[in-house]
C-alpha cells in the first residue's frame, strides 16, 4: 500500500480525541470582567510629557538670498535623534525641506504656525521670537 492509503486507514481506525473545551461549558455563569470601577494609575510613566520647556521660533532671511527660513532654537534636555525626528515631522507637515544645524531645527519657508502646532503636540511651549 502507498503511504497515503496507510495514513487514511490509520485515521479511520483511531478513536476520536475528547473535546478539551467541554469543561469550559460549566464556567459559562462567570462574569465577563471585573466588578466595579477600575482605579486610575497615579504614575506618569508612559504618558507624554506636557511641559518640556520653552523653545523659540524665529523667521530668518539673513545670508539666505532673501529666502525665509523658520528656525527653532533653545531646546533643553533633548538629544540630536529626537531633534531629527521632530524636524522630519515638521518637514512632512509643511511639505518643505529642512535640517538640524548647530542644535537648531531649520525649516524652509515661513512656516511658523505649522511648526508651533507640532511643537505643542510634542509637549513644548513654543514662543515666536524676533521679527
CNS distance restraints for C-alpha pairs under 8 A (distance, minus, plus):
assign (resid   1 and name CA) (resid   5 and name CA) 6.38 0.50 0.50
assign (resid   1 and name CA) (resid   6 and name CA) 6.61 0.50 0.50
assign (resid   2 and name CA) (resid   6 and name CA) 6.25 0.50 0.50
assign (resid   3 and name CA) (resid   7 and name CA) 6.13 0.50 0.50
assign (resid   4 and name CA) (resid   8 and name CA) 6.26 0.50 0.50
assign (resid   5 and name CA) (resid   9 and name CA) 6.10 0.50 0.50
assign (resid   6 and name CA) (resid  10 and name CA) 6.22 0.50 0.50
assign (resid   7 and name CA) (resid  11 and name CA) 6.16 0.50 0.50
assign (resid   8 and name CA) (resid  12 and name CA) 6.37 0.50 0.50
assign (resid   9 and name CA) (resid  13 and name CA) 6.33 0.50 0.50
assign (resid  10 and name CA) (resid  14 and name CA) 6.13 0.50 0.50
assign (resid  21 and name CA) (resid  25 and name CA) 7.40 0.50 0.50
assign (resid  23 and name CA) (resid  27 and name CA) 7.67 0.50 0.50
assign (resid  24 and name CA) (resid  28 and name CA) 7.09 0.50 0.50
assign (resid  48 and name CA) (resid 122 and name CA) 7.97 0.50 0.50
assign (resid  48 and name CA) (resid 123 and name CA) 7.34 0.50 0.50
assign (resid  49 and name CA) (resid 122 and name CA) 7.99 0.50 0.50
assign (resid  49 and name CA) (resid 123 and name CA) 5.89 0.50 0.50
assign (resid  50 and name CA) (resid 122 and name CA) 7.45 0.50 0.50
assign (resid  50 and name CA) (resid 123 and name CA) 4.14 0.50 0.50
assign (resid  50 and name CA) (resid 124 and name CA) 6.89 0.50 0.50
assign (resid  51 and name CA) (resid 123 and name CA) 5.54 0.50 0.50
assign (resid  51 and name CA) (resid 124 and name CA) 6.00 0.50 0.50
assign (resid  51 and name CA) (resid 125 and name CA) 7.18 0.50 0.50
assign (resid  52 and name CA) (resid  76 and name CA) 7.91 0.50 0.50
assign (resid  52 and name CA) (resid 123 and name CA) 5.68 0.50 0.50
assign (resid  52 and name CA) (resid 124 and name CA) 4.92 0.50 0.50
assign (resid  52 and name CA) (resid 125 and name CA) 7.18 0.50 0.50
assign (resid  53 and name CA) (resid  75 and name CA) 7.67 0.50 0.50
assign (resid  53 and name CA) (resid  76 and name CA) 6.97 0.50 0.50
assign (resid  53 and name CA) (resid 124 and name CA) 5.51 0.50 0.50
assign (resid  53 and name CA) (resid 125 and name CA) 5.77 0.50 0.50
assign (resid  54 and name CA) (resid  74 and name CA) 7.45 0.50 0.50
assign (resid  54 and name CA) (resid  75 and name CA) 7.40 0.50 0.50
assign (resid  54 and name CA) (resid 124 and name CA) 6.14 0.50 0.50
assign (resid  54 and name CA) (resid 125 and name CA) 4.60 0.50 0.50
assign (resid  54 and name CA) (resid 126 and name CA) 5.73 0.50 0.50
assign (resid  54 and name CA) (resid 127 and name CA) 6.97 0.50 0.50
assign (resid  55 and name CA) (resid  72 and name CA) 6.72 0.50 0.50
assign (resid  55 and name CA) (resid  73 and name CA) 5.84 0.50 0.50
assign (resid  55 and name CA) (resid  74 and name CA) 5.27 0.50 0.50
assign (resid  55 and name CA) (resid  75 and name CA) 5.75 0.50 0.50
assign (resid  55 and name CA) (resid 124 and name CA) 6.86 0.50 0.50
assign (resid  55 and name CA) (resid 125 and name CA) 6.15 0.50 0.50
assign (resid  55 and name CA) (resid 126 and name CA) 4.88 0.50 0.50
assign (resid  55 and name CA) (resid 127 and name CA) 6.19 0.50 0.50
assign (resid  56 and name CA) (resid  72 and name CA) 5.62 0.50 0.50
assign (resid  56 and name CA) (resid  73 and name CA) 5.21 0.50 0.50
assign (resid  56 and name CA) (resid  74 and name CA) 6.25 0.50 0.50
assign (resid  56 and name CA) (resid 126 and name CA) 5.83 0.50 0.50
assign (resid  56 and name CA) (resid 127 and name CA) 4.99 0.50 0.50
assign (resid  56 and name CA) (resid 128 and name CA) 5.91 0.50 0.50
assign (resid  56 and name CA) (resid 129 and name CA) 5.77 0.50 0.50
assign (resid  57 and name CA) (resid  70 and name CA) 6.85 0.50 0.50
assign (resid  57 and name CA) (resid  71 and name CA) 5.74 0.50 0.50
assign (resid  57 and name CA) (resid  72 and name CA) 4.61 0.50 0.50
assign (resid  57 and name CA) (resid  73 and name CA) 6.57 0.50 0.50
assign (resid  57 and name CA) (resid 112 and name CA) 6.76 0.50 0.50
assign (resid  57 and name CA) (resid 116 and name CA) 7.76 0.50 0.50
assign (resid  57 and name CA) (resid 126 and name CA) 6.66 0.50 0.50
assign (resid  57 and name CA) (resid 127 and name CA) 5.97 0.50 0.50
assign (resid  57 and name CA) (resid 128 and name CA) 4.88 0.50 0.50
assign (resid  57 and name CA) (resid 129 and name CA) 5.78 0.50 0.50
assign (resid  58 and name CA) (resid  70 and name CA) 5.76 0.50 0.50
assign (resid  58 and name CA) (resid  71 and name CA) 5.11 0.50 0.50
assign (resid  58 and name CA) (resid  72 and name CA) 6.38 0.50 0.50
assign (resid  58 and name CA) (resid  73 and name CA) 7.87 0.50 0.50
assign (resid  58 and name CA) (resid 112 and name CA) 7.78 0.50 0.50
assign (resid  58 and name CA) (resid 128 and name CA) 6.23 0.50 0.50
assign (resid  58 and name CA) (resid 129 and name CA) 5.36 0.50 0.50
assign (resid  58 and name CA) (resid 130 and name CA) 5.84 0.50 0.50
assign (resid  58 and name CA) (resid 131 and name CA) 7.17 0.50 0.50
assign (resid  59 and name CA) (resid  68 and name CA) 6.45 0.50 0.50
assign (resid  59 and name CA) (resid  69 and name CA) 5.62 0.50 0.50
assign (resid  59 and name CA) (resid  70 and name CA) 4.59 0.50 0.50
assign (resid  59 and name CA) (resid  71 and name CA) 6.13 0.50 0.50
assign (resid  59 and name CA) (resid 110 and name CA) 6.52 0.50 0.50
assign (resid  59 and name CA) (resid 112 and name CA) 7.54 0.50 0.50
assign (resid  59 and name CA) (resid 130 and name CA) 7.35 0.50 0.50
assign (resid  59 and name CA) (resid 131 and name CA) 6.64 0.50 0.50
assign (resid  60 and name CA) (resid  68 and name CA) 5.63 0.50 0.50
assign (resid  60 and name CA) (resid  69 and name CA) 5.24 0.50 0.50
assign (resid  60 and name CA) (resid  70 and name CA) 6.38 0.50 0.50
assign (resid  60 and name CA) (resid  71 and name CA) 7.10 0.50 0.50
assign (resid  61 and name CA) (resid  65 and name CA) 7.35 0.50 0.50
assign (resid  61 and name CA) (resid  66 and name CA) 5.44 0.50 0.50
assign (resid  61 and name CA) (resid  67 and name CA) 5.54 0.50 0.50
assign (resid  61 and name CA) (resid  68 and name CA) 4.71 0.50 0.50
assign (resid  61 and name CA) (resid  69 and name CA) 6.30 0.50 0.50
assign (resid  62 and name CA) (resid  66 and name CA) 7.01 0.50 0.50
assign (resid  64 and name CA) (resid  68 and name CA) 7.50 0.50 0.50
assign (resid  67 and name CA) (resid 109 and name CA) 7.08 0.50 0.50
assign (resid  68 and name CA) (resid 108 and name CA) 6.81 0.50 0.50
assign (resid  68 and name CA) (resid 109 and name CA) 4.94 0.50 0.50
assign (resid  68 and name CA) (resid 110 and name CA) 5.73 0.50 0.50
assign (resid  69 and name CA) (resid 106 and name CA) 6.55 0.50 0.50
assign (resid  69 and name CA) (resid 107 and name CA) 5.79 0.50 0.50
assign (resid  69 and name CA) (resid 108 and name CA) 4.72 0.50 0.50
assign (resid  69 and name CA) (resid 109 and name CA) 4.76 0.50 0.50
assign (resid  69 and name CA) (resid 110 and name CA) 5.90 0.50 0.50
assign (resid  70 and name CA) (resid 106 and name CA) 5.72 0.50 0.50
assign (resid  70 and name CA) (resid 107 and name CA) 5.06 0.50 0.50
assign (resid  70 and name CA) (resid 108 and name CA) 6.27 0.50 0.50
assign (resid  70 and name CA) (resid 109 and name CA) 6.21 0.50 0.50
assign (resid  70 and name CA) (resid 110 and name CA) 5.60 0.50 0.50
assign (resid  70 and name CA) (resid 111 and name CA) 6.21 0.50 0.50
assign (resid  70 and name CA) (resid 112 and name CA) 6.28 0.50 0.50
assign (resid  71 and name CA) (resid 104 and name CA) 6.60 0.50 0.50
assign (resid  71 and name CA) (resid 105 and name CA) 5.66 0.50 0.50
assign (resid  71 and name CA) (resid 106 and name CA) 4.54 0.50 0.50
assign (resid  71 and name CA) (resid 107 and name CA) 6.38 0.50 0.50
assign (resid  72 and name CA) (resid 104 and name CA) 5.61 0.50 0.50
assign (resid  72 and name CA) (resid 105 and name CA) 5.10 0.50 0.50
assign (resid  72 and name CA) (resid 106 and name CA) 6.53 0.50 0.50
assign (resid  73 and name CA) (resid 103 and name CA) 7.30 0.50 0.50
assign (resid  73 and name CA) (resid 104 and name CA) 4.93 0.50 0.50
assign (resid  73 and name CA) (resid 105 and name CA) 6.88 0.50 0.50
assign (resid  74 and name CA) (resid 104 and name CA) 7.44 0.50 0.50
assign (resid  75 and name CA) (resid 103 and name CA) 7.71 0.50 0.50
assign (resid  75 and name CA) (resid 104 and name CA) 7.80 0.50 0.50
assign (resid  78 and name CA) (resid  82 and name CA) 6.53 0.50 0.50
assign (resid  78 and name CA) (resid  83 and name CA) 7.04 0.50 0.50
assign (resid  79 and name CA) (resid  83 and name CA) 6.40 0.50 0.50
assign (resid  80 and name CA) (resid  84 and name CA) 6.18 0.50 0.50
assign (resid  80 and name CA) (resid 103 and name CA) 7.35 0.50 0.50
assign (resid  81 and name CA) (resid  85 and name CA) 6.26 0.50 0.50
assign (resid  82 and name CA) (resid  86 and name CA) 6.15 0.50 0.50
assign (resid  83 and name CA) (resid  87 and name CA) 6.06 0.50 0.50
assign (resid  83 and name CA) (resid 100 and name CA) 7.11 0.50 0.50
assign (resid  83 and name CA) (resid 103 and name CA) 7.96 0.50 0.50
assign (resid  83 and name CA) (resid 105 and name CA) 7.12 0.50 0.50
assign (resid  84 and name CA) (resid  88 and name CA) 6.15 0.50 0.50
assign (resid  84 and name CA) (resid  99 and name CA) 7.72 0.50 0.50
assign (resid  84 and name CA) (resid 100 and name CA) 6.43 0.50 0.50
assign (resid  84 and name CA) (resid 105 and name CA) 7.99 0.50 0.50
assign (resid  85 and name CA) (resid  89 and name CA) 6.37 0.50 0.50
assign (resid  86 and name CA) (resid  90 and name CA) 6.22 0.50 0.50
assign (resid  87 and name CA) (resid  91 and name CA) 6.09 0.50 0.50
assign (resid  87 and name CA) (resid  98 and name CA) 6.89 0.50 0.50
assign (resid  87 and name CA) (resid  99 and name CA) 6.71 0.50 0.50
assign (resid  87 and name CA) (resid 100 and name CA) 7.07 0.50 0.50
assign (resid  87 and name CA) (resid 105 and name CA) 6.20 0.50 0.50
assign (resid  87 and name CA) (resid 106 and name CA) 7.80 0.50 0.50
assign (resid  87 and name CA) (resid 107 and name CA) 7.66 0.50 0.50
assign (resid  88 and name CA) (resid  92 and name CA) 6.18 0.50 0.50
assign (resid  88 and name CA) (resid  98 and name CA) 7.91 0.50 0.50
assign (resid  89 and name CA) (resid  93 and name CA) 6.12 0.50 0.50
assign (resid  89 and name CA) (resid 118 and name CA) 7.69 0.50 0.50
assign (resid  90 and name CA) (resid  94 and name CA) 5.96 0.50 0.50
assign (resid  90 and name CA) (resid 107 and name CA) 7.54 0.50 0.50
assign (resid  90 and name CA) (resid 114 and name CA) 7.60 0.50 0.50
assign (resid  90 and name CA) (resid 115 and name CA) 6.08 0.50 0.50
assign (resid  90 and name CA) (resid 118 and name CA) 6.82 0.50 0.50
assign (resid  91 and name CA) (resid  95 and name CA) 5.60 0.50 0.50
assign (resid  91 and name CA) (resid  96 and name CA) 5.21 0.50 0.50
assign (resid  91 and name CA) (resid  97 and name CA) 5.57 0.50 0.50
assign (resid  91 and name CA) (resid  98 and name CA) 6.22 0.50 0.50
assign (resid  91 and name CA) (resid 107 and name CA) 6.83 0.50 0.50
assign (resid  92 and name CA) (resid  96 and name CA) 7.01 0.50 0.50
assign (resid  93 and name CA) (resid 114 and name CA) 7.30 0.50 0.50
assign (resid  94 and name CA) (resid 111 and name CA) 6.92 0.50 0.50
assign (resid  94 and name CA) (resid 114 and name CA) 6.61 0.50 0.50
assign (resid  94 and name CA) (resid 115 and name CA) 7.91 0.50 0.50
assign (resid  96 and name CA) (resid 107 and name CA) 7.13 0.50 0.50
assign (resid  96 and name CA) (resid 108 and name CA) 6.06 0.50 0.50
assign (resid  96 and name CA) (resid 109 and name CA) 7.62 0.50 0.50
assign (resid  97 and name CA) (resid 107 and name CA) 6.14 0.50 0.50
assign (resid  97 and name CA) (resid 108 and name CA) 5.66 0.50 0.50
assign (resid  98 and name CA) (resid 105 and name CA) 7.38 0.50 0.50
assign (resid  98 and name CA) (resid 106 and name CA) 5.32 0.50 0.50
assign (resid  98 and name CA) (resid 107 and name CA) 4.21 0.50 0.50
assign (resid  98 and name CA) (resid 108 and name CA) 5.66 0.50 0.50
assign (resid  99 and name CA) (resid 105 and name CA) 5.92 0.50 0.50
assign (resid  99 and name CA) (resid 106 and name CA) 5.28 0.50 0.50
assign (resid  99 and name CA) (resid 107 and name CA) 6.65 0.50 0.50
assign (resid 100 and name CA) (resid 104 and name CA) 5.60 0.50 0.50
assign (resid 100 and name CA) (resid 105 and name CA) 4.48 0.50 0.50
assign (resid 100 and name CA) (resid 106 and name CA) 6.07 0.50 0.50
assign (resid 101 and name CA) (resid 105 and name CA) 6.40 0.50 0.50
assign (resid 101 and name CA) (resid 106 and name CA) 7.20 0.50 0.50
assign (resid 107 and name CA) (resid 111 and name CA) 7.44 0.50 0.50
assign (resid 111 and name CA) (resid 115 and name CA) 6.19 0.50 0.50
assign (resid 112 and name CA) (resid 116 and name CA) 6.03 0.50 0.50
assign (resid 112 and name CA) (resid 128 and name CA) 7.91 0.50 0.50
assign (resid 113 and name CA) (resid 117 and name CA) 6.42 0.50 0.50
assign (resid 114 and name CA) (resid 118 and name CA) 6.57 0.50 0.50
assign (resid 115 and name CA) (resid 119 and name CA) 6.25 0.50 0.50
assign (resid 116 and name CA) (resid 120 and name CA) 6.12 0.50 0.50
assign (resid 116 and name CA) (resid 126 and name CA) 5.99 0.50 0.50
assign (resid 117 and name CA) (resid 121 and name CA) 6.25 0.50 0.50
assign (resid 118 and name CA) (resid 122 and name CA) 6.28 0.50 0.50
assign (resid 119 and name CA) (resid 123 and name CA) 6.40 0.50 0.50
assign (resid 119 and name CA) (resid 124 and name CA) 5.37 0.50 0.50
assign (resid 119 and name CA) (resid 125 and name CA) 7.21 0.50 0.50
assign (resid 119 and name CA) (resid 126 and name CA) 6.52 0.50 0.50
assign (resid 120 and name CA) (resid 124 and name CA) 5.22 0.50 0.50
assign (resid 120 and name CA) (resid 125 and name CA) 6.20 0.50 0.50
assign (resid 120 and name CA) (resid 126 and name CA) 6.85 0.50 0.50
